Every structure is written in structure tokens, then in C-alpha cells.
Amino acid sequence: MKIPLRVGKIFSKQEALSPILSMRVRKEHVHPPIFGTIYALVDTGSSTTHLSYKDTEGLNIQMKRLPEAHARPITIGGCRFKGKILKDIIVKLTKEDKSPYSMNVSEMIVVGEPVESLEKKRKSYKILPSIIGTDFLEKYRFALYFDPSKKEAYLELEE
């Protein structure tokens, strides 16, 4: 089974092409329910999957209600964040034949406000993307194919 990825520039016109995963995130048994589409950079240089501050806000995730992810802050793109854990969510991906593929994801890290007060870093955290790291690829047994010269990328899962 293949999950097509979009190949594009995630930050600006100067950035290299990157594989980008579109996914629907759903958690119905919380108030308010969480439901929405996000785009995440598939980053094999990152060991940790997380939802960005922007996506956390966009999905209306109530950070105060979530348990802490780690005792120490999480560092992403040079910024340090307080991490929280979002448990038991449903992620829907679109297969090559356009049919949905649903996954029960036991937990995902979400990021909150940065812990640093430097003005430059406080502004930059809002543009950082959500990341699909190697932990997600390994746990759910996805292989990544990426050919930037052909602008082709997909996740593959043996059925």
C-alpha cells in the first residue's frame, strides 16, 4: 500500500524540496472534539514526531488538560518548547487509490509556548511545521520513498 506525499517547499522559496504528509487528526471523546487536517514534514533527521504550535492551536487542542511529555523542554528548529502528550487519536491518510487509511495512534507530542523569551525565537516558533519523525515511521512500519528530482514521494506499507 502506498500513501502519496506532496513534494514542496515547507518554509520558503529558498528551502529544499521536502516530502509533506497530509493527514486528518481526530479525537472525539474530548471537549471540544479535535478534528482537522494538518500537513507534516516527513523528516528522517528527526527522531520525534510532533504537532507544531500552529497546528496545536488550529486543532483547538486544550494544552492545559494534557500530561507533560518530558521533564526537559523539547528542542525543535533551535527553539525549546514545553511538550505535552495527546493520547489515543485517529489519523486518517489517503491511499494511492484515494481510499482512506485509518490508524489508531496511541500518543503524539504536541508543542506549546516556547520556554525562551528571546524575541527572535518567539516569532520563529509559529512557522515551524509539524514533523513526522523516524519514531512514527518505525512504529507503524512505513518505508519512505523520496525522489526530489522527480518531485515524487510516498510512504509504503506492506500489507
Order of alpha helices (4+ residues) and beta strands (2+ residues): beta-beta-beta-beta-beta-alpha-beta-beta-beta-alpha-beta-alpha-beta-beta
